[in-house]
Amino acid sequence: MDSKAPTSDAKAGCVIPGPLRRFLTRAVWGLAYAGLFVACLLVGRHLTAIFVAAMSALCCYEFYRMMRLDGKVPNVPLGIVGSVLFPLAALGPQAFLIGSFFLLVLAVGLWYVYSPRTRIADVAVTLFGPVYTGFMLSSIVLLRGSTPGFERALLTVGVCASIWVSDSVAYLVGSRFGRHKMVPKISPKKSWEGFAGGIAGAVVIWLILWATGFYRLDLPFAIFCGVAVSVLGVFGDLIESRIKRGVGVKDSGDLLPGHGGMLDRSDSLIFGCITALLILSLGGVL
């Protein structure tokens, strides 16, 4: 009798519940992605720019893939080149970034002129793709900067970490306590309780940055930064959710198990990081 195989009840006891399994999958892949990202930030701005350029290319490709489902016909090679060019241009003077934008608009305009079947909607989508991804994400390269020492690297890690922590805390709080839905027609799982929890999580990271004493951050300004970055990160998430809802897909891709595509993983960074860059620049921190 002792040699019999375990009963189905015993086997069932070893099975990880579905919600926990999904959370663990999400956490493992999220930590792997974040670890690689942080390593690039710590090594230097050139490796950061290469990593962000690769992110941008994947995000732009996934955006175009969704637009094709909506009947649009973007110029994929042209847009992806533009999405890669923006983060790399951020390594140089400001004129490089402006010049990259000009070249993208010129190239798309010429494509429109010499492609009689191309519709203006296709032109708009082609332009929006690299601007939405590469141009916005180039703020990470600008945040990282070229200042010697690890202070700028730590600041950029802190900005990204505040967005990641905000997402994670919002997910956990919303899953456990979420009762009041924010925008059920666009993102049914988002709740006001999770939104508040996410803001609190982001503020904690900014308080850590303030406590280091490395930056010209006073306490009220650090709290304001945490709130603003978290809120704009949520807006970025909702914008991408609206895109996905419009074309009838759940995820932008399947690159990262538990997260979906690269655009799903980066949607909050797209708006959160540029918000941090603008606030820190205007506030005299950078």
KETORVEX-816129 format. One record per atom (N, C-alpha, C, CB): residue number from 1; atom name; x, y, z. Coordinates in steps of 0.1 Angstrom, whole numbers. Glycine has a CB too. Example, Ala and Ser with C-alpha at 12.3 -4.5 7.8 and 13.67 -1.06 7.14 Angstrom:
<nodes>
1,N,132,-57,78
1,CA,123,-45,78
1,C,132,-33,78
1,CB,113,-45,90
2,N,128,-22,71
2,CA,137,-11,71
2,C,129,0,79
2,CB,141,-6,57
</nodes>
This chain:
<nodes>
1,N,8,-12,0
1,CA,0,0,0
1,C,9,13,0
1,CB,-9,0,12
2,N,20,12,7
2,CA,29,24,8
2,C,35,28,-5
2,CB,39,21,18
3,N,36,18,-14
3,CA,43,20,-27
3,C,34,27,-37
3,CB,48,8,-32
4,N,21,29,-34
4,CA,12,35,-44
4,C,16,49,-47
4,CB,-2,34,-38
5,N,12,53,-59
5,CA,15,67,-63
5,C,6,76,-54
5,CB,11,69,-78
6,N,11,89,-53
6,CA,3,99,-45
6,C,-11,100,-50
6,CB,10,112,-45
7,N,-20,102,-42
7,CA,-34,104,-46
7,C,-36,117,-52
7,CB,-44,103,-34
8,N,-47,118,-59
8,CA,-50,131,-66
8,C,-51,143,-56
8,CB,-63,130,-74
9,N,-56,140,-44
9,CA,-57,150,-34
9,C,-43,155,-30
9,CB,-64,145,-21
10,N,-33,145,-29
10,CA,-19,149,-25
10,C,-13,158,-37
10,CB,-11,137,-23
11,N,-16,153,-49
11,CA,-11,161,-60
11,C,-17,175,-61
11,CB,-14,154,-74
12,N,-29,175,-58
12,CA,-36,189,-58
12,C,-30,198,-48
12,CB,-51,187,-56
13,N,-25,192,-37
13,CA,-19,201,-26
13,C,-7,207,-31
13,CB,-17,193,-14
14,N,0,202,-41
14,CA,13,207,-46
14,C,11,218,-57
14,CB,22,196,-51
15,N,-1,219,-62
15,CA,-4,228,-73
15,C,-5,242,-68
15,CB,-17,224,-80
16,N,2,251,-74
16,CA,2,265,-71
16,C,-11,271,-76
16,CB,14,273,-76
17,N,-19,278,-68
17,CA,-31,284,-73
17,C,-28,294,-84
17,CB,-38,292,-61
18,N,-38,294,-93
18,CA,-37,302,-106
18,C,-32,316,-103
18,CB,-50,302,-113
19,N,-39,324,-95
19,CA,-35,338,-93
19,C,-21,340,-87
19,CB,-45,345,-83
20,N,-17,330,-78
20,CA,-3,331,-73
20,C,7,327,-84
20,CB,-2,322,-61
21,N,3,317,-92
21,CA,12,313,-103
21,C,14,325,-113
21,CB,7,301,-110
22,N,3,332,-116
22,CA,4,343,-125
22,C,13,354,-119
22,CB,-10,348,-129
23,N,11,356,-106
23,CA,19,367,-100
23,C,34,363,-100
23,CB,14,369,-85
24,N,37,351,-97
24,CA,51,347,-96
24,C,57,347,-110
24,CB,52,332,-91
25,N,50,343,-120
25,CA,55,344,-134
25,C,58,359,-138
25,CB,45,338,-144
26,N,48,367,-134
26,CA,50,382,-137
26,C,62,387,-129
26,CB,37,389,-133
27,N,63,383,-117
27,CA,74,389,-108
27,C,88,384,-114
27,CB,72,384,-94
28,N,89,371,-117
28,CA,102,366,-122
28,C,107,373,-135
28,CB,101,351,-124
29,N,98,374,-144
29,CA,101,381,-157
29,C,103,396,-155
29,CB,91,378,-168
30,N,95,402,-146
30,CA,96,416,-143
30,C,110,419,-137
30,CB,85,421,-134
31,N,114,410,-128
31,CA,127,413,-121
31,C,139,411,-131
31,CB,129,403,-109
32,N,137,401,-140
32,CA,148,399,-150
32,C,149,411,-159
32,CB,145,386,-158
33,N,138,416,-164
33,CA,138,428,-172
33,C,144,440,-165
33,CB,124,431,-177
34,N,139,442,-153
34,CA,144,453,-145
34,C,158,452,-142
34,CB,135,454,-132
35,N,163,440,-139
35,CA,177,438,-136
35,C,186,441,-148
35,CB,180,423,-132
36,N,182,437,-160
36,CA,190,441,-172
36,C,190,456,-174
36,CB,184,433,-184
37,N,178,462,-172
37,CA,176,476,-174
37,C,185,484,-164
37,CB,161,480,-172
38,N,185,480,-152
38,CA,193,487,-142
38,C,208,485,-144
38,CB,189,482,-127
39,N,212,473,-148
39,CA,226,471,-152
39,C,231,481,-162
39,CB,228,456,-156
40,N,222,482,-173
40,CA,226,492,-184
40,C,227,506,-178
40,CB,216,491,-195
41,N,218,510,-170
41,CA,218,523,-164
41,C,231,526,-156
41,CB,206,526,-155
42,N,235,516,-148
42,CA,247,517,-140
42,C,260,517,-148
42,CB,247,506,-130
43,N,260,509,-159
43,CA,272,509,-167
43,C,275,522,-174
43,CB,271,498,-178
44,N,265,529,-179
44,CA,267,541,-186
44,C,256,545,-196
44,CB,280,541,-193
45,N,257,557,-200
45,CA,247,563,-209
45,C,247,556,-223
45,CB,248,578,-210
46,N,258,552,-228
46,CA,259,546,-241
46,C,251,533,-241
46,CB,273,544,-246
47,N,254,524,-231
47,CA,247,511,-231
47,C,232,514,-228
47,CB,253,503,-220
48,N,229,524,-220
48,CA,215,528,-217
48,C,208,531,-230
48,CB,215,540,-207
49,N,215,539,-238
49,CA,209,544,-251
49,C,206,532,-260
49,CB,218,554,-258
50,N,216,522,-260
50,CA,214,510,-269
50,C,202,502,-264
50,CB,227,501,-269
51,N,201,500,-251
51,CA,190,492,-245
51,C,177,499,-248
51,CB,192,491,-230
52,N,176,512,-246
52,CA,164,520,-248
52,C,160,519,-263
52,CB,165,534,-243
53,N,170,520,-272
53,CA,167,519,-286
53,C,161,506,-289
53,CB,180,521,-294
54,N,166,495,-283
54,CA,161,482,-286
54,C,146,481,-281
54,CB,169,471,-280
55,N,144,486,-269
55,CA,130,487,-263
55,C,121,494,-272
55,CB,131,494,-249
56,N,126,506,-277
56,CA,117,514,-286
56,C,114,507,-299
56,CB,125,527,-289
57,N,123,500,-305
57,CA,121,493,-317
57,C,110,482,-315
57,CB,134,486,-322
58,N,111,475,-304
58,CA,101,464,-301
58,C,87,471,-298
58,CB,105,456,-289
59,N,87,481,-291
59,CA,74,488,-288
59,C,68,493,-301
59,CB,77,500,-278
60,N,76,499,-309
60,CA,71,505,-322
60,C,65,494,-331
60,CB,82,513,-329
61,N,73,483,-331
61,CA,68,471,-339
61,C,55,466,-334
61,CB,79,460,-339
62,N,53,465,-321
62,CA,41,460,-315
62,C,29,470,-318
62,CB,42,458,-300
63,N,33,483,-317
63,CA,22,493,-320
63,C,18,492,-335
63,CB,28,507,-317
64,N,27,490,-344
64,CA,23,489,-358
64,C,15,476,-360
64,CB,36,489,-367
65,N,19,466,-353
65,CA,12,453,-354
65,C,-3,455,-350
65,CB,18,442,-345
66,N,-5,463,-340
66,CA,-19,465,-336
66,C,-26,474,-346
66,CB,-20,472,-322
67,N,-19,484,-352
67,CA,-25,493,-361
67,C,-29,485,-374
67,CB,-16,504,-365
68,N,-21,475,-378
68,CA,-25,467,-389
68,C,-38,460,-387
68,CB,-14,457,-393
69,N,-41,456,-374
69,CA,-53,449,-371
69,C,-65,459,-373
69,CB,-53,444,-357
70,N,-62,472,-372
70,CA,-72,482,-373
70,C,-73,487,-388
70,CB,-69,494,-364
71,N,-66,480,-397
71,CA,-68,484,-411
71,C,-58,495,-416
71,CB,-81,489,-414
72,N,-49,499,-407
72,CA,-39,509,-411
72,C,-27,502,-418
72,CB,-34,518,-399
73,N,-20,509,-426
73,CA,-8,503,-433
73,C,4,512,-431
73,CB,-11,501,-448
74,N,10,511,-419
74,CA,22,520,-417
74,C,34,515,-424
74,CB,24,521,-402
75,N,44,524,-426
75,CA,57,521,-431
75,C,65,516,-420
75,CB,63,533,-439
76,N,65,503,-418
76,CA,72,497,-406
76,C,87,499,-405
76,CB,69,482,-405
77,N,94,496,-416
77,CA,109,499,-415
77,C,112,513,-412
77,CB,115,495,-429
78,N,105,523,-419
78,CA,108,537,-416
78,C,105,541,-402
78,CB,100,545,-426
79,N,94,536,-397
79,CA,91,540,-383
79,C,100,533,-373
79,CB,77,535,-380
80,N,104,521,-375
80,CA,113,515,-365
80,C,127,521,-366
80,CB,114,500,-369
81,N,132,525,-377
81,CA,144,533,-378
81,C,143,546,-370
81,CB,148,536,-393
82,N,132,552,-371
82,CA,130,565,-364
82,C,129,562,-349
82,CB,117,571,-368
83,N,123,551,-345
83,CA,122,548,-330
83,C,136,545,-324
83,CB,113,536,-328
84,N,145,539,-332
84,CA,158,536,-328
84,C,167,549,-327
84,CB,165,525,-336
85,N,164,557,-337
85,CA,173,569,-339
85,C,171,579,-327
85,CB,169,576,-352
86,N,159,581,-322
86,CA,156,590,-311
86,C,165,588,-299
86,CB,142,590,-308
87,N,165,576,-293
87,CA,173,574,-281
87,C,188,576,-284
87,CB,171,560,-275
88,N,193,572,-296
88,CA,207,573,-299
88,C,210,588,-301
88,CB,210,565,-312
89,N,201,596,-307
89,CA,203,610,-309
89,C,204,617,-295
89,CB,192,616,-317
90,N,197,612,-285
90,CA,197,618,-272
90,C,211,618,-265
90,CB,187,611,-263
91,N,220,610,-271
91,CA,234,610,-266
91,C,241,623,-269
91,CB,241,598,-271
92,N,237,630,-280
92,CA,244,642,-285
92,C,237,655,-281
92,CB,245,641,-300
93,N,241,666,-287
93,CA,234,678,-284
93,C,219,678,-287
93,CB,241,690,-292
94,N,212,688,-282
94,CA,198,689,-284
94,C,194,689,-299
94,CB,192,701,-277
95,N,203,695,-307
95,CA,200,697,-321
95,C,199,683,-328
95,CB,211,705,-328
96,N,206,673,-322
96,CA,205,659,-328
96,C,191,654,-327
96,CB,215,650,-321
97,N,185,656,-315
97,CA,171,651,-313
97,C,161,659,-322
97,CB,167,653,-298
98,N,163,672,-323
98,CA,154,680,-332
98,C,156,675,-346
98,CB,157,695,-330
99,N,169,673,-350
99,CA,172,669,-364
99,C,166,655,-367
99,CB,187,669,-366
100,N,166,646,-357
100,CA,160,633,-359
100,C,145,634,-362
100,CB,163,624,-347
101,N,139,643,-354
101,CA,124,645,-357
101,C,122,651,-371
101,CB,119,655,-346
102,N,130,660,-375
102,CA,129,666,-388
102,C,130,656,-399
102,CB,139,678,-390
103,N,141,647,-397
103,CA,143,637,-407
103,C,132,627,-408
103,CB,157,630,-404
104,N,126,624,-397
104,CA,115,614,-397
104,C,103,620,-404
104,CB,111,611,-382
105,N,100,632,-401
105,CA,88,639,-408
105,C,91,640,-423
105,CB,85,653,-402
106,N,103,644,-427
106,CA,107,645,-441
106,C,106,632,-448
106,CB,121,651,-442
107,N,111,621,-442
107,CA,111,608,-448
107,C,97,603,-450
107,CB,119,598,-440
108,N,89,605,-440
108,CA,75,600,-441
108,C,67,608,-451
108,CB,68,601,-427
109,N,70,621,-452
109,CA,64,630,-462
109,C,67,626,-476
109,CB,68,644,-459
110,N,80,623,-478
110,CA,84,618,-491
110,C,78,605,-495
110,CB,100,617,-492
111,N,77,596,-485
111,CA,70,583,-487
111,C,56,585,-492
111,CB,71,574,-475
112,N,49,595,-485
112,CA,35,598,-489
112,C,34,603,-503
112,CB,30,608,-479
113,N,44,612,-507
113,CA,44,618,-520
113,C,45,608,-531
113,CB,55,629,-521
114,N,55,598,-529
114,CA,58,589,-539
114,C,51,575,-538
114,CB,73,586,-539
115,N,41,575,-529
115,CA,33,562,-527
115,C,18,566,-529
115,CB,36,556,-513
116,N,13,566,-541
116,CA,-1,571,-543
116,C,-11,563,-535
116,CB,-4,569,-558
117,N,-9,551,-532
117,CA,-19,543,-525
117,C,-20,546,-510
117,CB,-17,529,-527
118,N,-9,553,-505
118,CA,-8,556,-491
118,C,-19,566,-486
118,CB,6,561,-487
119,N,-26,563,-476
119,CA,-36,572,-470
119,C,-30,581,-460
119,CB,-48,565,-465
120,N,-36,592,-457
120,CA,-31,601,-447
120,C,-31,595,-433
120,CB,-39,615,-447
121,N,-41,586,-431
121,CA,-42,578,-418
121,C,-29,569,-416
121,CB,-54,569,-418
122,N,-24,564,-428
122,CA,-12,556,-427
122,C,0,564,-423
122,CB,-10,548,-440
123,N,0,576,-429
123,CA,11,586,-426
123,C,11,590,-411
123,CB,10,599,-434
124,N,-1,593,-406
124,CA,-3,596,-392
124,C,2,585,-382
124,CB,-17,600,-389
125,N,-2,573,-385
125,CA,2,562,-377
125,C,17,559,-378
125,CB,-6,549,-381
126,N,22,561,-390
126,CA,37,559,-391
126,C,45,569,-383
126,CB,41,560,-406
127,N,40,581,-383
127,CA,47,592,-375
127,C,45,589,-360
127,CB,42,605,-379
128,N,33,586,-356
128,CA,30,585,-342
128,C,38,573,-336
128,CB,15,582,-340
129,N,40,562,-343
129,CA,47,551,-337
129,C,60,554,-331
129,CB,49,541,-347
130,N,70,560,-338
130,CA,83,563,-333
130,C,83,575,-323
130,CB,93,566,-343
131,N,73,584,-325
131,CA,72,595,-315
131,C,67,590,-302
131,CB,63,606,-320
132,N,57,582,-302
132,CA,51,576,-290
132,C,61,567,-283
132,CB,39,568,-294
133,N,70,560,-290
133,CA,79,551,-284
133,C,93,557,-282
133,CB,80,538,-292
134,N,100,558,-293
134,CA,114,563,-293
134,C,116,577,-287
134,CB,120,562,-306
135,N,108,586,-292
135,CA,110,600,-287
135,C,107,601,-273
135,CB,101,610,-295
136,N,96,595,-268
136,CA,92,596,-254
136,C,102,589,-245
136,CB,78,591,-252
137,N,106,577,-250
137,CA,116,569,-241
137,C,130,575,-241
137,CB,116,555,-246
138,N,133,584,-251
138,CA,146,590,-251
138,C,148,598,-238
138,CB,148,598,-263
139,N,138,601,-231
139,CA,139,608,-218
139,C,147,600,-208
139,CB,125,611,-213
140,N,147,587,-209
140,CA,155,579,-200
140,C,170,582,-203
140,CB,152,564,-202
141,N,174,583,-215
141,CA,188,586,-219
141,C,192,600,-214
141,CB,190,585,-234
142,N,183,609,-215
142,CA,185,623,-210
142,C,186,623,-195
142,CB,174,632,-215
143,N,177,616,-188
143,CA,178,615,-174
143,C,191,609,-169
143,CB,166,606,-168
144,N,196,598,-176
144,CA,209,592,-173
144,C,220,602,-174
144,CB,211,580,-181
145,N,220,610,-185
145,CA,230,620,-187
145,C,244,614,-188
145,CB,230,630,-176
146,N,254,623,-188
146,CA,268,619,-189
146,C,276,624,-177
146,CB,274,625,-202
147,N,269,628,-166
147,CA,276,633,-155
147,C,284,622,-148
147,CB,267,639,-144
148,N,297,624,-145
148,CA,305,613,-139
148,C,299,610,-125
148,CB,320,618,-137
149,N,302,598,-120
149,CA,297,593,-107
149,C,284,586,-109
149,CB,295,605,-98
150,N,279,581,-98
150,CA,267,572,-99
150,C,254,579,-95
150,CB,269,560,-90
151,N,255,592,-92
151,CA,243,599,-88
151,C,232,600,-98
151,CB,247,614,-83
152,N,236,603,-111
152,CA,226,604,-122
152,C,221,590,-125
152,CB,232,610,-134
153,N,230,580,-124
153,CA,225,566,-126
153,C,215,562,-115
153,CB,237,556,-126
154,N,218,565,-103
154,CA,209,562,-92
154,C,196,570,-93
154,CB,215,566,-79
155,N,197,582,-98
155,CA,184,590,-100
155,C,175,584,-110
155,CB,188,605,-104
156,N,181,580,-121
156,CA,174,573,-132
156,C,168,560,-128
156,CB,182,571,-145
157,N,176,552,-120
157,CA,171,540,-115
157,C,159,543,-106
157,CB,182,532,-107
158,N,160,553,-98
158,CA,149,557,-88
158,C,137,561,-96
158,CB,154,568,-79
159,N,138,569,-106
159,CA,126,573,-114
159,C,119,560,-120
159,CB,130,582,-126
160,N,127,551,-126
160,CA,121,539,-132
160,C,115,530,-121
160,CB,132,531,-140
161,N,123,529,-110
161,CA,118,521,-99
161,C,105,526,-93
161,CB,129,520,-88
162,N,104,539,-92
162,CA,91,545,-87
162,C,79,541,-96
162,CB,92,560,-86
163,N,81,540,-109
163,CA,71,536,-118
163,C,68,521,-116
163,CB,74,540,-132
164,N,78,513,-116
164,CA,76,499,-114
164,C,70,495,-101
164,CB,90,492,-115
165,N,74,502,-90
165,CA,68,499,-77
165,C,54,504,-77
165,CB,76,507,-66
166,N,51,516,-83
166,CA,37,520,-84
166,C,28,510,-91
166,CB,37,534,-92
167,N,33,505,-102
167,CA,25,494,-109
167,C,23,482,-101
167,CB,33,490,-122
168,N,33,478,-94
168,CA,32,465,-86
168,C,23,467,-74
168,CB,46,461,-81
169,N,25,478,-67
169,CA,17,481,-55
169,C,2,483,-59
169,CB,22,493,-47
170,N,0,490,-70
170,CA,-14,492,-75
170,C,-20,478,-79
170,CB,-14,501,-88
171,N,-12,469,-85
171,CA,-18,456,-88
171,C,-21,448,-75
171,CB,-7,448,-96
172,N,-12,448,-65
172,CA,-15,441,-53
172,C,-26,447,-45
172,CB,-2,441,-45
173,N,-26,460,-43
173,CA,-37,466,-36
173,C,-50,465,-43
173,CB,-34,481,-33
174,N,-50,467,-56
174,CA,-62,466,-64
174,C,-68,452,-64
174,CB,-60,470,-78
175,N,-59,442,-65
175,CA,-64,428,-64
175,C,-70,424,-51
175,CB,-52,418,-67
176,N,-65,430,-40
176,CA,-70,427,-27
176,C,-81,436,-22
176,CB,-58,427,-17
177,N,-80,448,-25
177,CA,-90,458,-19
177,C,-98,466,-29
177,CB,-83,467,-10
178,N,-95,464,-42
178,CA,-102,471,-53
178,C,-117,469,-53
178,CB,-96,468,-66
179,N,-124,479,-51
179,CA,-139,479,-52
179,C,-145,489,-62
179,CB,-144,481,-38
180,N,-138,500,-63
180,CA,-143,511,-71
180,C,-135,512,-84
180,CB,-143,525,-63
181,N,-141,509,-95
181,CA,-134,509,-108
181,C,-131,523,-113
181,CB,-142,501,-118
182,N,-119,524,-119
182,CA,-115,537,-125
182,C,-122,539,-138
182,CB,-100,539,-126
183,N,-118,531,-148
183,CA,-123,532,-161
183,C,-127,518,-166
183,CB,-113,539,-171
184,N,-138,513,-162
184,CA,-141,499,-165
184,C,-142,495,-179
184,CB,-154,495,-158
185,N,-146,505,-188
185,CA,-147,502,-202
185,C,-134,501,-209
185,CB,-156,513,-209
186,N,-123,506,-203
186,CA,-110,506,-209
186,C,-101,496,-202
186,CB,-104,520,-209
187,N,-100,497,-189
187,CA,-92,488,-181
187,C,-100,483,-169
187,CB,-79,495,-177
188,N,-107,472,-171
188,CA,-116,468,-160
188,C,-110,464,-147
188,CB,-123,455,-165
189,N,-97,461,-147
189,CA,-91,457,-134
189,C,-85,468,-126
189,CB,-79,447,-137
190,N,-85,480,-132
190,CA,-79,492,-124
190,C,-90,497,-115
190,CB,-74,502,-134
191,N,-85,500,-103
191,CA,-95,505,-92
191,C,-88,518,-86
191,CB,-98,495,-82
192,N,-97,526,-80
192,CA,-92,538,-73
192,C,-83,534,-61
192,CB,-104,546,-69
193,N,-87,523,-55
193,CA,-79,518,-44
193,C,-64,515,-48
193,CB,-85,506,-37
194,N,-64,507,-59
194,CA,-50,504,-65
194,C,-43,517,-69
194,CB,-52,495,-77
195,N,-50,526,-75
195,CA,-44,539,-79
195,C,-38,546,-67
195,CB,-55,548,-86
196,N,-45,547,-56
196,CA,-40,553,-44
196,C,-28,546,-39
196,CB,-51,554,-33
197,N,-29,532,-39
197,CA,-17,524,-34
197,C,-5,526,-43
197,CB,-21,510,-34
198,N,-7,527,-56
198,CA,4,529,-65
198,C,11,543,-62
198,CB,-1,529,-79
199,N,3,553,-60
199,CA,9,566,-57
199,C,18,566,-44
199,CB,-2,577,-55
200,N,12,559,-34
200,CA,20,557,-22
200,C,33,550,-24
200,CB,11,550,-11
201,N,33,540,-32
201,CA,45,532,-35
201,C,55,541,-42
201,CB,42,520,-43
202,N,51,549,-52
202,CA,60,558,-59
202,C,66,568,-50
202,CB,53,564,-71
203,N,58,574,-41
203,CA,63,584,-32
203,C,73,578,-22
203,CB,51,590,-23
204,N,72,566,-18
204,CA,82,560,-10
204,C,96,560,-17
204,CB,78,545,-6
205,N,96,556,-30
205,CA,109,556,-37
205,C,115,570,-38
205,CB,107,550,-51
206,N,106,580,-40
206,CA,111,594,-41
206,C,116,599,-28
206,CB,100,603,-47
207,N,110,594,-17
207,CA,115,598,-4
207,C,128,592,-1
207,CB,105,593,7
208,N,131,580,-6
208,CA,144,574,-5
208,C,155,583,-13
208,CB,144,560,-11
209,N,151,587,-25
209,CA,160,596,-33
209,C,163,609,-25
209,CB,154,599,-46
210,N,152,614,-19
210,CA,154,627,-11
210,C,163,624,1
210,CB,140,632,-6
211,N,161,612,8
211,CA,169,609,20
211,C,184,607,17
211,CB,164,597,26
212,N,188,604,4
212,CA,202,602,1
212,C,210,615,2
212,CB,203,596,-13
213,N,203,626,0
213,CA,210,639,1
213,C,218,642,-12
213,CB,218,640,13
214,N,217,634,-22
214,CA,225,636,-34
214,C,220,647,-43
214,CB,227,623,-42
215,N,207,650,-42
215,CA,200,658,-51
215,C,194,670,-44
215,CB,189,650,-59
216,N,191,681,-52
216,CA,185,693,-47
216,C,170,691,-46
216,CB,189,705,-56
217,N,166,681,-38
217,CA,152,678,-36
217,C,148,681,-22
217,CB,150,663,-39
218,N,138,690,-20
218,CA,133,691,-7
218,C,121,682,-5
218,CB,129,706,-4
219,N,116,680,7
219,CA,106,670,10
219,C,93,672,2
219,CB,103,670,25
220,N,88,684,2
220,CA,75,686,-6
220,C,77,683,-21
220,CB,70,700,-4
221,N,89,688,-26
221,CA,91,686,-40
221,C,92,671,-44
221,CB,103,693,-45
222,N,99,663,-35
222,CA,101,649,-37
222,C,87,642,-37
222,CB,110,643,-26
223,N,78,646,-27
223,CA,65,640,-27
223,C,57,644,-40
223,CB,57,645,-14
224,N,58,656,-44
224,CA,51,660,-56
224,C,56,652,-68
224,CB,54,675,-59
225,N,69,650,-69
225,CA,75,642,-80
225,C,69,628,-80
225,CB,90,642,-79
226,N,69,622,-68
226,CA,63,608,-67
226,C,49,607,-72
226,CB,64,603,-53
227,N,41,617,-68
227,CA,27,617,-71
227,C,25,620,-86
227,CB,19,628,-64
228,N,32,630,-92
228,CA,31,633,-106
228,C,36,622,-115
228,CB,39,646,-109
229,N,47,615,-112
229,CA,52,605,-120
229,C,43,593,-120
229,CB,67,600,-115
230,N,38,589,-108
230,CA,29,578,-107
230,C,16,581,-115
230,CB,25,576,-92
231,N,10,593,-113
231,CA,-2,596,-120
231,C,0,595,-136
231,CB,-8,610,-116
232,N,10,601,-140
232,CA,13,601,-155
232,C,16,587,-160
232,CB,24,611,-159
233,N,22,579,-151
233,CA,25,565,-155
233,C,12,558,-157
233,CB,33,558,-144
234,N,2,560,-148
234,CA,-11,554,-150
234,C,-18,559,-163
234,CB,-20,557,-138
235,N,-16,572,-166
235,CA,-22,577,-178
235,C,-16,570,-190
235,CB,-20,592,-179
236,N,-3,567,-190
236,CA,4,560,-200
236,C,-2,546,-202
236,CB,19,559,-198
237,N,-4,540,-191
237,CA,-10,526,-191
237,C,-24,527,-197
237,CB,-11,521,-177
238,N,-32,537,-193
238,CA,-46,538,-198
238,C,-46,541,-213
238,CB,-53,549,-191
239,N,-36,549,-218
239,CA,-36,552,-232
239,C,-33,539,-240
239,CB,-25,563,-235
240,N,-24,531,-236
240,CA,-21,519,-243
240,C,-33,509,-242
240,CB,-8,512,-237
241,N,-39,509,-230
241,CA,-51,501,-229
241,C,-62,505,-239
241,CB,-57,501,-214
242,N,-63,518,-241
242,CA,-73,523,-250
242,C,-70,518,-264
242,CB,-74,538,-250
243,N,-57,518,-268
243,CA,-53,514,-281
243,C,-56,499,-283
243,CB,-37,516,-283
244,N,-53,491,-273
244,CA,-56,477,-273
244,C,-71,474,-274
244,CB,-50,469,-261
245,N,-78,481,-266
245,CA,-93,479,-266
245,C,-98,483,-280
245,CB,-100,488,-256
246,N,-93,493,-286
246,CA,-98,498,-299
246,C,-95,487,-310
246,CB,-91,510,-303
247,N,-85,479,-309
247,CA,-82,469,-320
247,C,-86,455,-315
247,CB,-67,470,-324
248,N,-90,454,-303
248,CA,-96,441,-299
248,C,-85,431,-295
248,CB,-104,435,-309
249,N,-74,435,-288
249,CA,-64,426,-283
249,C,-62,428,-269
249,CB,-50,428,-291
250,N,-58,417,-262
250,CA,-55,418,-247
250,C,-41,423,-244
250,CB,-57,404,-241
251,N,-31,419,-252
251,CA,-18,423,-250
251,C,-12,428,-263
251,CB,-9,412,-244
252,N,-2,437,-262
252,CA,5,441,-275
252,C,14,431,-281
252,CB,13,454,-272
253,N,17,421,-273
253,CA,26,410,-278
253,C,27,399,-267
253,CB,40,415,-282
254,N,36,390,-269
254,CA,38,379,-259
254,C,53,377,-256
254,CB,32,366,-265
255,N,61,388,-257
255,CA,75,387,-255
255,C,78,383,-240
255,CB,82,400,-258
256,N,71,389,-231
256,CA,74,387,-216
256,C,63,380,-210
256,CB,77,401,-210
257,N,64,367,-206
257,CA,53,360,-199
257,C,49,367,-187
257,CB,58,346,-196
258,N,36,368,-185
258,CA,30,375,-174
258,C,28,390,-176
258,CB,38,373,-162
259,N,35,396,-186
259,CA,34,410,-189
259,C,28,413,-202
259,CB,48,416,-188
260,N,30,404,-212
260,CA,26,406,-226
260,C,37,410,-234
260,CB,15,417,-226
261,N,36,421,-242
261,CA,47,426,-250
261,C,55,437,-244
261,CB,41,431,-263
262,N,65,441,-251
262,CA,74,452,-246
262,C,66,465,-244
262,CB,86,454,-255
263,N,57,467,-252
263,CA,49,480,-250
263,C,40,479,-238
263,CB,40,482,-263
264,N,35,467,-235
264,CA,28,465,-222
264,C,37,468,-210
264,CB,22,451,-221
265,N,49,464,-211
265,CA,59,466,-200
265,C,64,480,-199
265,CB,71,457,-202
266,N,63,488,-210
266,CA,69,501,-211
266,C,59,512,-211
266,CB,78,502,-223
267,N,46,509,-212
267,CA,36,520,-213
267,C,36,530,-202
267,CB,22,514,-214
268,N,39,526,-190
268,CA,40,536,-179
268,C,53,544,-179
268,CB,39,528,-165
269,N,64,537,-184
269,CA,76,544,-185
269,C,76,555,-195
269,CB,87,535,-188
270,N,68,553,-206
270,CA,67,562,-217
270,C,63,576,-212
270,CB,57,557,-228
271,N,53,577,-204
271,CA,49,590,-199
271,C,55,593,-185
271,CB,34,590,-197
272,N,58,583,-177
272,CA,63,586,-164
272,C,77,592,-164
272,CB,64,574,-155
273,N,86,587,-173
273,CA,100,591,-173
273,C,101,605,-179
273,CB,108,582,-181
274,N,93,608,-189
274,CA,94,622,-195
274,C,88,632,-185
274,CB,87,622,-209
275,N,78,628,-178
275,CA,73,637,-167
275,C,84,640,-157
275,CB,61,630,-160
276,N,91,630,-153
276,CA,102,632,-143
276,C,113,641,-149
276,CB,108,619,-139
277,N,116,639,-161
277,CA,126,647,-168
277,C,122,662,-168
277,CB,129,642,-182
278,N,110,664,-172
278,CA,105,678,-173
278,C,104,685,-159
278,CB,91,679,-179
279,N,99,678,-149
279,CA,98,683,-135
279,C,111,686,-129
279,CB,89,674,-126
280,N,120,676,-131
280,CA,134,678,-125
280,C,142,689,-132
280,CB,141,665,-126
281,N,140,690,-145
281,CA,146,701,-152
281,C,141,715,-148
281,CB,145,699,-167
282,N,128,716,-148
282,CA,121,729,-144
282,C,124,732,-129
282,CB,106,728,-147
283,N,125,722,-121
283,CA,128,724,-107
283,C,142,726,-103
283,CB,123,712,-99
284,N,151,726,-113
284,CA,165,729,-111
284,C,173,718,-105
284,CB,166,741,-102
285,N,168,706,-105
285,CA,175,694,-100
285,C,185,689,-110
285,CB,165,683,-96
286,N,182,689,-123
286,CA,191,685,-133
286,C,199,696,-138
286,CB,183,678,-144
</nodes>
